[in-house]
C-alpha cells in the first residue's frame, strides 16, 4: 500500500500554484495596468493610455499564469508573481505620494 502523504503534498502544491495563478496573477495584472496607464498617459491621452495598458494586461496575465506553472517550486511561483506585483503597485503609488507632498 502506498503512503498518502506524497499525494497529499502534490495536491497541496497544485492548489497553491492554482491560487498563485488566479490571485497572484490578478494582483500582478492590476498593478501592471495601473503603472502602465500612468506611464503611457505621459505620451498620449488618458483614454488611449488606459486602453493600451488594459490590452497589454491580458498578455501579462497569460505570462503570469505560465510562470506559475513553469516555476520549480510553489515558493518560486508565489515570489515570481507577488514580487513584481508589489514593485509595480509601488510604482503606481509614487506619483500620488509626490503630488500629495507638494
PyMOL commands that set and color helices and strands:
alter all, ss='L'
color gray80, all
select helices_A, chain A and resi 5-40+46-70+74-101
alter helices_A, ss='H'
color red, helices_A
deselect
rebuild
show_as cartoon
